[in-house]
Amino acid sequence: MIAVTAASGRLGHAILRYLVDEVGAGRVCGVARDPTRIDIDGITRQAGDYNSVDGMTAALQGIDTVVMISAPVTTGTDRVTMHNNVIAAAHAAGVDRIIYTSVIGNGDEDATMFADAARINRITEQALADSGLKWAVARNALYLDLDLGHIIKADSTGGVYKNNGGDGRCGYLSIDELAYAIARLAADDHKHGRIYNLTGENQTQADLIRLANEVFGLHVRYEPISIAENIERFMAEPSIASRGEEVARMLTGCFECIARGAYDVPSDYEAAAGRPAKSIRQQMEEIRAQQAA
Protein backbone atom coordinates (compact mmCIF):
# COMPACT_ATOMS: atom_id res chain seq x y z
CA MET A 1 0.00 0.00 0.00
CA ILE A 2 1.31 3.44 -0.97
CA ALA A 3 0.22 6.61 0.83
CA VAL A 4 0.68 10.22 -0.23
CA THR A 5 0.64 12.73 2.62
CA ALA A 6 -0.52 16.34 2.25
CA ALA A 7 -2.36 14.89 -0.72
CA SER A 8 -5.11 17.47 -1.21
CA GLY A 9 -2.99 19.90 -3.25
CA ARG A 10 -2.16 19.89 -6.96
CA LEU A 11 1.00 17.82 -6.67
CA GLY A 12 -0.65 15.34 -4.32
CA HIS A 13 -3.62 14.82 -6.62
CA ALA A 14 -1.37 14.37 -9.64
CA ILE A 15 0.78 11.78 -7.83
CA LEU A 16 -2.32 9.90 -6.70
CA ARG A 17 -3.69 9.76 -10.25
CA TYR A 18 -0.45 8.29 -11.57
CA LEU A 19 -0.21 5.84 -8.68
CA VAL A 20 -3.68 4.56 -9.52
CA ASP A 21 -2.40 3.90 -13.04
CA GLU A 22 0.75 2.21 -11.71
CA VAL A 23 -0.57 -0.02 -8.93
CA GLY A 24 -4.36 0.25 -8.92
CA ALA A 25 -6.69 2.31 -6.74
CA GLY A 26 -6.96 -0.45 -4.12
CA ARG A 27 -3.28 0.00 -3.24
CA VAL A 28 -3.34 3.81 -2.95
CA CYS A 29 -4.13 6.00 0.05
CA GLY A 30 -4.41 9.78 0.21
CA VAL A 31 -3.72 11.45 3.55
CA ALA A 32 -4.69 15.04 4.32
CA ARG A 33 -5.92 17.16 7.21
CA ASP A 34 -9.29 17.20 5.43
CA PRO A 35 -9.51 13.99 3.40
CA THR A 36 -12.80 15.11 1.83
CA ARG A 37 -10.69 17.46 -0.29
CA ILE A 38 -9.02 14.48 -2.01
CA ASP A 39 -10.94 13.95 -5.23
CA ILE A 40 -9.65 10.64 -6.59
CA ASP A 41 -12.11 7.79 -7.11
CA GLY A 42 -11.57 4.37 -5.59
CA ILE A 43 -8.64 5.10 -3.26
CA THR A 44 -8.50 5.02 0.52
CA ARG A 45 -8.64 8.40 2.27
CA GLN A 46 -7.30 9.07 5.74
CA ALA A 47 -7.11 12.12 7.99
CA GLY A 48 -3.56 13.01 8.96
CA ASP A 49 -1.86 16.21 10.12
CA TYR A 50 1.90 16.88 10.05
CA ASN A 51 1.53 18.46 13.50
CA SER A 52 0.23 15.24 15.10
CA VAL A 53 2.42 12.15 15.38
CA ASP A 54 -0.45 10.12 16.81
CA GLY A 55 -2.88 11.16 14.09
CA MET A 56 -0.38 10.49 11.34
CA THR A 57 0.55 7.12 12.88
CA ALA A 58 -3.09 6.09 12.73
CA ALA A 59 -3.35 7.27 9.11
CA LEU A 60 -0.29 5.24 8.06
CA GLN A 61 -1.34 1.88 9.50
CA GLY A 62 -0.91 -0.82 6.85
CA ILE A 63 1.16 1.43 4.57
CA ASP A 64 4.38 0.14 3.00
CA THR A 65 5.60 3.29 1.18
CA VAL A 66 4.91 6.91 2.06
CA VAL A 67 5.31 9.82 -0.33
CA MET A 68 5.88 12.76 2.02
CA ILE A 69 5.15 16.02 0.24
CA SER A 70 7.19 18.82 1.76
CA ALA A 71 5.21 21.11 4.05
CA PRO A 72 4.50 24.53 2.49
CA VAL A 73 6.50 27.57 3.51
CA THR A 74 4.20 29.79 5.56
CA THR A 75 4.94 32.29 8.30
CA GLY A 76 5.17 30.74 11.75
CA THR A 77 5.33 27.07 10.77
CA ASP A 78 8.05 24.72 12.03
CA ARG A 79 8.62 22.61 8.93
CA VAL A 80 11.49 20.61 10.47
CA THR A 81 9.25 19.38 13.29
CA MET A 82 6.39 18.70 10.89
CA HIS A 83 8.59 16.52 8.68
CA ASN A 84 10.12 14.77 11.68
CA ASN A 85 6.60 14.01 12.92
CA VAL A 86 5.82 12.17 9.69
CA ILE A 87 9.07 10.20 9.92
CA ALA A 88 8.30 9.28 13.54
CA ALA A 89 4.76 8.27 12.59
CA ALA A 90 6.07 6.13 9.75
CA HIS A 91 8.36 4.34 12.19
CA ALA A 92 5.53 3.76 14.64
CA ALA A 93 3.18 2.51 11.92
CA GLY A 94 5.71 0.04 10.50
CA VAL A 95 6.22 1.82 7.17
CA ASP A 96 9.09 0.41 5.11
CA ARG A 97 10.05 3.35 2.86
CA ILE A 98 9.60 7.12 2.58
CA ILE A 99 9.97 9.22 -0.55
CA TYR A 100 10.36 12.91 0.24
CA THR A 101 9.66 15.71 -2.23
CA SER A 102 12.45 18.24 -1.84
CA VAL A 103 13.87 20.89 -4.19
CA ILE A 104 16.83 21.01 -6.56
CA GLY A 105 20.01 22.88 -5.66
CA ASN A 106 23.78 22.55 -5.97
CA GLY A 107 24.65 24.36 -2.74
CA ASP A 108 24.83 27.88 -4.14
CA GLU A 109 21.33 28.45 -2.75
CA ASP A 110 22.96 28.82 0.68
CA ALA A 111 23.96 32.39 -0.23
CA THR A 112 20.41 33.48 -1.13
CA MET A 113 17.16 34.40 0.57
CA PHE A 114 16.01 30.88 -0.22
CA ALA A 115 18.70 29.50 2.09
CA ASP A 116 16.45 28.94 5.12
CA ALA A 117 13.83 27.05 3.12
CA ALA A 118 16.51 24.96 1.40
CA ARG A 119 18.19 24.25 4.73
CA ILE A 120 14.97 22.75 6.08
CA ASN A 121 14.72 20.50 3.04
CA ARG A 122 18.32 19.35 3.50
CA ILE A 123 17.76 18.74 7.22
CA THR A 124 14.79 16.53 6.34
CA GLU A 125 16.83 14.70 3.71
CA GLN A 126 19.47 13.93 6.33
CA ALA A 127 16.84 12.92 8.89
CA LEU A 128 15.52 10.38 6.41
CA ALA A 129 18.99 9.04 5.71
CA ASP A 130 19.52 8.61 9.46
CA SER A 131 16.04 7.21 10.14
CA GLY A 132 16.72 3.52 9.59
CA LEU A 133 13.91 3.43 7.04
CA LYS A 134 14.42 2.92 3.33
CA TRP A 135 14.28 6.32 1.67
CA ALA A 136 14.53 8.23 -1.57
CA VAL A 137 14.56 11.98 -2.15
CA ALA A 138 12.88 13.57 -5.17
CA ARG A 139 14.46 16.99 -5.56
CA ASN A 140 11.86 18.75 -7.66
CA ALA A 141 12.54 21.29 -10.37
CA LEU A 142 10.60 24.54 -10.19
CA TYR A 143 6.97 24.27 -11.23
CA LEU A 144 6.65 25.22 -14.89
CA ASP A 145 2.91 25.77 -14.45
CA LEU A 146 3.40 28.59 -11.95
CA ASP A 147 5.95 30.67 -13.84
CA LEU A 148 4.12 30.02 -17.10
CA GLY A 149 0.99 31.44 -15.48
CA HIS A 150 2.88 34.64 -14.63
CA ILE A 151 4.20 34.89 -18.18
CA ILE A 152 0.70 34.49 -19.64
CA LYS A 153 -0.61 37.12 -17.24
CA ALA A 154 2.18 39.48 -18.31
CA ASP A 155 0.92 39.27 -21.91
CA SER A 156 -2.29 41.03 -20.88
CA THR A 157 -0.72 43.47 -18.42
CA GLY A 158 1.92 45.30 -20.44
CA GLY A 159 3.78 42.46 -22.14
CA VAL A 160 6.78 42.46 -19.78
CA TYR A 161 7.72 39.63 -17.41
CA LYS A 162 10.01 40.80 -14.65
CA ASN A 163 12.08 39.00 -12.03
CA ASN A 164 15.60 38.89 -10.64
CA GLY A 165 16.61 35.61 -12.33
CA GLY A 166 18.79 37.35 -14.91
CA ASP A 167 20.70 35.07 -17.27
CA GLY A 168 20.82 32.09 -14.89
CA ARG A 169 19.71 28.68 -16.11
CA CYS A 170 17.08 26.71 -14.24
CA GLY A 171 15.33 23.37 -14.40
CA TYR A 172 11.55 23.54 -14.87
CA LEU A 173 9.00 20.72 -14.96
CA SER A 174 5.22 20.76 -14.91
CA ILE A 175 3.47 19.48 -11.82
CA ASP A 176 2.13 16.62 -13.93
CA GLU A 177 5.60 15.64 -15.15
CA LEU A 178 7.01 15.74 -11.61
CA ALA A 179 4.11 13.64 -10.35
CA TYR A 180 4.74 10.98 -12.97
CA ALA A 181 8.34 10.50 -11.85
CA ILE A 182 7.43 10.51 -8.15
CA ALA A 183 4.72 7.92 -8.70
CA ARG A 184 7.16 5.73 -10.63
CA LEU A 185 9.64 6.00 -7.76
CA ALA A 186 6.97 5.08 -5.24
CA ALA A 187 5.79 2.09 -7.26
CA ASP A 188 9.31 0.60 -7.53
CA ASP A 189 10.35 -0.97 -4.22
CA HIS A 190 13.94 -1.28 -5.43
CA LYS A 191 14.49 2.47 -5.70
CA HIS A 192 15.83 3.75 -2.41
CA GLY A 193 18.96 5.17 -0.80
CA ARG A 194 19.39 7.84 -3.45
CA ILE A 195 18.68 11.50 -4.20
CA TYR A 196 17.09 12.14 -7.61
CA ASN A 197 17.18 15.53 -9.34
CA LEU A 198 13.81 15.62 -11.06
CA THR A 199 14.49 18.15 -13.76
CA GLY A 200 14.82 18.29 -17.51
CA GLU A 201 15.99 21.04 -19.83
CA ASN A 202 17.67 23.95 -18.06
CA GLN A 203 16.41 27.28 -19.40
CA THR A 204 17.11 30.97 -18.90
CA GLN A 205 14.14 33.23 -18.22
CA ALA A 206 14.44 34.60 -21.76
CA ASP A 207 14.44 31.03 -23.16
CA LEU A 208 11.31 30.22 -21.17
CA ILE A 209 9.49 33.31 -22.41
CA ARG A 210 10.50 32.66 -26.01
CA LEU A 211 8.96 29.18 -25.86
CA ALA A 212 5.83 30.48 -24.13
CA ASN A 213 5.43 33.11 -26.83
CA GLU A 214 5.68 30.44 -29.52
CA VAL A 215 3.36 27.91 -27.90
CA PHE A 216 0.71 30.31 -26.57
CA GLY A 217 0.93 33.04 -29.18
CA LEU A 218 2.08 35.63 -26.65
CA HIS A 219 4.08 38.82 -27.10
CA VAL A 220 6.06 39.01 -23.87
CA ARG A 221 9.61 40.18 -23.31
CA TYR A 222 11.84 39.59 -20.30
CA GLU A 223 13.13 42.39 -18.09
CA PRO A 224 15.51 41.62 -15.23
CA ILE A 225 14.91 43.62 -12.05
CA SER A 226 16.59 43.95 -8.68
CA ILE A 227 15.98 41.77 -5.65
CA ALA A 228 14.20 44.63 -3.84
CA GLU A 229 11.97 45.28 -6.86
CA ASN A 230 11.04 41.61 -7.04
CA ILE A 231 10.02 41.49 -3.38
CA GLU A 232 7.83 44.53 -4.03
CA ARG A 233 6.34 42.79 -7.08
CA PHE A 234 5.40 39.72 -5.04
CA MET A 235 3.95 41.78 -2.19
CA ALA A 236 1.61 43.40 -4.72
CA GLU A 237 0.02 39.99 -5.34
CA PRO A 238 -2.72 39.38 -2.75
CA SER A 239 -2.23 35.60 -2.75
CA ILE A 240 1.40 36.07 -1.71
CA ALA A 241 1.03 39.17 0.45
CA SER A 242 -1.55 37.32 2.57
CA ARG A 243 1.18 34.78 3.46
CA GLY A 244 3.58 37.48 4.60
CA GLU A 245 6.77 39.19 3.42
CA GLU A 246 8.78 36.13 4.51
CA VAL A 247 7.16 34.18 1.68
CA ALA A 248 7.75 37.02 -0.81
CA ARG A 249 11.41 37.06 0.18
CA MET A 250 11.63 33.26 -0.12
CA LEU A 251 10.11 33.34 -3.61
CA THR A 252 12.45 36.14 -4.61
CA GLY A 253 15.22 33.93 -3.25
CA CYS A 254 14.21 31.26 -5.78
CA PHE A 255 15.00 33.69 -8.59
CA GLU A 256 18.19 34.64 -6.77
CA CYS A 257 19.07 30.93 -6.92
CA ILE A 258 18.42 30.98 -10.65
CA ALA A 259 20.70 33.98 -11.11
CA ARG A 260 23.48 32.27 -9.16
CA GLY A 261 23.14 28.99 -11.07
CA ALA A 262 22.00 27.04 -8.00
CA TYR A 263 19.24 25.32 -10.01
CA ASP A 264 21.41 24.50 -13.03
CA VAL A 265 21.82 20.85 -12.04
CA PRO A 266 22.05 17.58 -14.00
CA SER A 267 18.87 15.54 -14.39
CA ASP A 268 18.15 12.14 -12.85
CA TYR A 269 14.64 12.09 -14.28
CA GLU A 270 15.12 9.05 -16.47
CA ALA A 271 16.61 7.04 -13.59
CA ALA A 272 13.52 7.81 -11.51
CA ALA A 273 10.79 7.62 -14.16
CA GLY A 274 12.15 5.11 -16.68
CA ARG A 275 12.02 7.64 -19.52
CA PRO A 276 13.54 11.07 -20.19
CA ALA A 277 11.68 14.17 -19.10
CA LYS A 278 9.46 15.70 -21.73
CA SER A 279 10.76 18.84 -23.39
CA ILE A 280 9.65 22.22 -22.06
CA ARG A 281 7.83 22.81 -25.35
CA GLN A 282 5.92 19.53 -25.05
CA GLN A 283 4.95 20.28 -21.46
CA MET A 284 3.74 23.74 -22.45
CA GLU A 285 1.69 22.23 -25.25
CA GLU A 286 0.11 19.81 -22.77
CA ILE A 287 -0.69 22.66 -20.38
CA ARG A 288 -2.24 24.61 -23.29
CA ALA A 289 -4.38 21.59 -24.18
CA GLN A 290 -5.50 21.21 -20.55
CA GLN A 291 -6.47 24.87 -20.40
CA ALA A 292 -8.47 24.53 -23.60
CA ALA A 293 -10.33 21.42 -22.42
C-alpha positions as CSV (number, residue, x, y, z in Angstrom):
1,M,0.0,0.0,0.0
2,I,1.3,3.4,-1.0
3,A,0.2,6.6,0.8
4,V,0.7,10.2,-0.2
5,T,0.6,12.7,2.6
6,A,-0.5,16.3,2.3
7,A,-2.4,14.9,-0.7
8,S,-5.1,17.5,-1.2
9,G,-3.0,19.9,-3.3
10,R,-2.2,19.9,-7.0
11,L,1.0,17.8,-6.7
12,G,-0.7,15.3,-4.3
13,H,-3.6,14.8,-6.6
14,A,-1.4,14.4,-9.6
15,I,0.8,11.8,-7.8
16,L,-2.3,9.9,-6.7
17,R,-3.7,9.8,-10.2
18,Y,-0.4,8.3,-11.6
19,L,-0.2,5.8,-8.7
20,V,-3.7,4.6,-9.5
21,D,-2.4,3.9,-13.0
22,E,0.8,2.2,-11.7
23,V,-0.6,0.0,-8.9
24,G,-4.4,0.3,-8.9
25,A,-6.7,2.3,-6.7
26,G,-7.0,-0.4,-4.1
27,R,-3.3,0.0,-3.2
28,V,-3.3,3.8,-3.0
29,C,-4.1,6.0,0.1
30,G,-4.4,9.8,0.2
31,V,-3.7,11.5,3.6
32,A,-4.7,15.0,4.3
33,R,-5.9,17.2,7.2
34,D,-9.3,17.2,5.4
35,P,-9.5,14.0,3.4
36,T,-12.8,15.1,1.8
37,R,-10.7,17.5,-0.3
38,I,-9.0,14.5,-2.0
39,D,-10.9,14.0,-5.2
40,I,-9.7,10.6,-6.6
41,D,-12.1,7.8,-7.1
42,G,-11.6,4.4,-5.6
43,I,-8.6,5.1,-3.3
44,T,-8.5,5.0,0.5
45,R,-8.6,8.4,2.3
46,Q,-7.3,9.1,5.7
47,A,-7.1,12.1,8.0
48,G,-3.6,13.0,9.0
49,D,-1.9,16.2,10.1
50,Y,1.9,16.9,10.0
51,N,1.5,18.5,13.5
52,S,0.2,15.2,15.1
53,V,2.4,12.2,15.4
54,D,-0.4,10.1,16.8
55,G,-2.9,11.2,14.1
56,M,-0.4,10.5,11.3
57,T,0.5,7.1,12.9
58,A,-3.1,6.1,12.7
59,A,-3.3,7.3,9.1
60,L,-0.3,5.2,8.1
61,Q,-1.3,1.9,9.5
62,G,-0.9,-0.8,6.9
63,I,1.2,1.4,4.6
64,D,4.4,0.1,3.0
65,T,5.6,3.3,1.2
66,V,4.9,6.9,2.1
67,V,5.3,9.8,-0.3
68,M,5.9,12.8,2.0
69,I,5.2,16.0,0.2
70,S,7.2,18.8,1.8
71,A,5.2,21.1,4.1
72,P,4.5,24.5,2.5
73,V,6.5,27.6,3.5
74,T,4.2,29.8,5.6
75,T,4.9,32.3,8.3
76,G,5.2,30.7,11.8
77,T,5.3,27.1,10.8
78,D,8.0,24.7,12.0
79,R,8.6,22.6,8.9
80,V,11.5,20.6,10.5
81,T,9.3,19.4,13.3
82,M,6.4,18.7,10.9
83,H,8.6,16.5,8.7
84,N,10.1,14.8,11.7
85,N,6.6,14.0,12.9
86,V,5.8,12.2,9.7
87,I,9.1,10.2,9.9
88,A,8.3,9.3,13.5
89,A,4.8,8.3,12.6
90,A,6.1,6.1,9.7
91,H,8.4,4.3,12.2
92,A,5.5,3.8,14.6
93,A,3.2,2.5,11.9
94,G,5.7,0.0,10.5
95,V,6.2,1.8,7.2
96,D,9.1,0.4,5.1
97,R,10.1,3.3,2.9
98,I,9.6,7.1,2.6
99,I,10.0,9.2,-0.6
100,Y,10.4,12.9,0.2
101,T,9.7,15.7,-2.2
102,S,12.5,18.2,-1.8
103,V,13.9,20.9,-4.2
104,I,16.8,21.0,-6.6
105,G,20.0,22.9,-5.7
106,N,23.8,22.5,-6.0
107,G,24.7,24.4,-2.7
108,D,24.8,27.9,-4.1
109,E,21.3,28.4,-2.7
110,D,23.0,28.8,0.7
111,A,24.0,32.4,-0.2
112,T,20.4,33.5,-1.1
113,M,17.2,34.4,0.6
114,F,16.0,30.9,-0.2
115,A,18.7,29.5,2.1
116,D,16.5,28.9,5.1
117,A,13.8,27.1,3.1
118,A,16.5,25.0,1.4
119,R,18.2,24.3,4.7
120,I,15.0,22.8,6.1
121,N,14.7,20.5,3.0
122,R,18.3,19.4,3.5
123,I,17.8,18.7,7.2
124,T,14.8,16.5,6.3
125,E,16.8,14.7,3.7
126,Q,19.5,13.9,6.3
127,A,16.8,12.9,8.9
128,L,15.5,10.4,6.4
129,A,19.0,9.0,5.7
130,D,19.5,8.6,9.5
131,S,16.0,7.2,10.1
132,G,16.7,3.5,9.6
133,L,13.9,3.4,7.0
134,K,14.4,2.9,3.3
135,W,14.3,6.3,1.7
136,A,14.5,8.2,-1.6
137,V,14.6,12.0,-2.2
138,A,12.9,13.6,-5.2
139,R,14.5,17.0,-5.6
140,N,11.9,18.7,-7.7
141,A,12.5,21.3,-10.4
142,L,10.6,24.5,-10.2
143,Y,7.0,24.3,-11.2
144,L,6.6,25.2,-14.9
145,D,2.9,25.8,-14.4
146,L,3.4,28.6,-12.0
147,D,5.9,30.7,-13.8
148,L,4.1,30.0,-17.1
149,G,1.0,31.4,-15.5
150,H,2.9,34.6,-14.6
151,I,4.2,34.9,-18.2
152,I,0.7,34.5,-19.6
153,K,-0.6,37.1,-17.2
154,A,2.2,39.5,-18.3
155,D,0.9,39.3,-21.9
156,S,-2.3,41.0,-20.9
157,T,-0.7,43.5,-18.4
158,G,1.9,45.3,-20.4
159,G,3.8,42.5,-22.1
160,V,6.8,42.5,-19.8
161,Y,7.7,39.6,-17.4
162,K,10.0,40.8,-14.6
163,N,12.1,39.0,-12.0
164,N,15.6,38.9,-10.6
165,G,16.6,35.6,-12.3
166,G,18.8,37.3,-14.9
167,D,20.7,35.1,-17.3
168,G,20.8,32.1,-14.9
169,R,19.7,28.7,-16.1
170,C,17.1,26.7,-14.2
171,G,15.3,23.4,-14.4
172,Y,11.6,23.5,-14.9
173,L,9.0,20.7,-15.0
174,S,5.2,20.8,-14.9
175,I,3.5,19.5,-11.8
176,D,2.1,16.6,-13.9
177,E,5.6,15.6,-15.2
178,L,7.0,15.7,-11.6
179,A,4.1,13.6,-10.4
180,Y,4.7,11.0,-13.0
181,A,8.3,10.5,-11.8
182,I,7.4,10.5,-8.1
183,A,4.7,7.9,-8.7
184,R,7.2,5.7,-10.6
185,L,9.6,6.0,-7.8
186,A,7.0,5.1,-5.2
187,A,5.8,2.1,-7.3
188,D,9.3,0.6,-7.5
189,D,10.4,-1.0,-4.2
190,H,13.9,-1.3,-5.4
191,K,14.5,2.5,-5.7
192,H,15.8,3.8,-2.4
193,G,19.0,5.2,-0.8
194,R,19.4,7.8,-3.5
195,I,18.7,11.5,-4.2
196,Y,17.1,12.1,-7.6
197,N,17.2,15.5,-9.3
198,L,13.8,15.6,-11.1
199,T,14.5,18.1,-13.8
200,G,14.8,18.3,-17.5
201,E,16.0,21.0,-19.8
202,N,17.7,23.9,-18.1
203,Q,16.4,27.3,-19.4
204,T,17.1,31.0,-18.9
205,Q,14.1,33.2,-18.2
206,A,14.4,34.6,-21.8
207,D,14.4,31.0,-23.2
208,L,11.3,30.2,-21.2
209,I,9.5,33.3,-22.4
210,R,10.5,32.7,-26.0
211,L,9.0,29.2,-25.9
212,A,5.8,30.5,-24.1
213,N,5.4,33.1,-26.8
214,E,5.7,30.4,-29.5
215,V,3.4,27.9,-27.9
216,F,0.7,30.3,-26.6
217,G,0.9,33.0,-29.2
218,L,2.1,35.6,-26.6
219,H,4.1,38.8,-27.1
220,V,6.1,39.0,-23.9
221,R,9.6,40.2,-23.3
222,Y,11.8,39.6,-20.3
223,E,13.1,42.4,-18.1
224,P,15.5,41.6,-15.2
225,I,14.9,43.6,-12.0
226,S,16.6,43.9,-8.7
227,I,16.0,41.8,-5.6
228,A,14.2,44.6,-3.8
229,E,12.0,45.3,-6.9
230,N,11.0,41.6,-7.0
231,I,10.0,41.5,-3.4
232,E,7.8,44.5,-4.0
233,R,6.3,42.8,-7.1
234,F,5.4,39.7,-5.0
235,M,3.9,41.8,-2.2
236,A,1.6,43.4,-4.7
237,E,0.0,40.0,-5.3
238,P,-2.7,39.4,-2.7
239,S,-2.2,35.6,-2.7
240,I,1.4,36.1,-1.7
241,A,1.0,39.2,0.5
242,S,-1.5,37.3,2.6
243,R,1.2,34.8,3.5
244,G,3.6,37.5,4.6
245,E,6.8,39.2,3.4
246,E,8.8,36.1,4.5
247,V,7.2,34.2,1.7
248,A,7.7,37.0,-0.8
249,R,11.4,37.1,0.2
250,M,11.6,33.3,-0.1
251,L,10.1,33.3,-3.6
252,T,12.4,36.1,-4.6
253,G,15.2,33.9,-3.2
254,C,14.2,31.3,-5.8
255,F,15.0,33.7,-8.6
256,E,18.2,34.6,-6.8
257,C,19.1,30.9,-6.9
258,I,18.4,31.0,-10.7
259,A,20.7,34.0,-11.1
260,R,23.5,32.3,-9.2
261,G,23.1,29.0,-11.1
262,A,22.0,27.0,-8.0
263,Y,19.2,25.3,-10.0
264,D,21.4,24.5,-13.0
265,V,21.8,20.9,-12.0
266,P,22.0,17.6,-14.0
267,S,18.9,15.5,-14.4
268,D,18.2,12.1,-12.9
269,Y,14.6,12.1,-14.3
270,E,15.1,9.0,-16.5
271,A,16.6,7.0,-13.6
272,A,13.5,7.8,-11.5
273,A,10.8,7.6,-14.2
274,G,12.1,5.1,-16.7
275,R,12.0,7.6,-19.5
276,P,13.5,11.1,-20.2
277,A,11.7,14.2,-19.1
278,K,9.5,15.7,-21.7
279,S,10.8,18.8,-23.4
280,I,9.7,22.2,-22.1
281,R,7.8,22.8,-25.4
282,Q,5.9,19.5,-25.1
283,Q,5.0,20.3,-21.5
284,M,3.7,23.7,-22.5
285,E,1.7,22.2,-25.3
286,E,0.1,19.8,-22.8
287,I,-0.7,22.7,-20.4
288,R,-2.2,24.6,-23.3
289,A,-4.4,21.6,-24.2
290,Q,-5.5,21.2,-20.5
291,Q,-6.5,24.9,-20.4
292,A,-8.5,24.5,-23.6
293,A,-10.3,21.4,-22.4
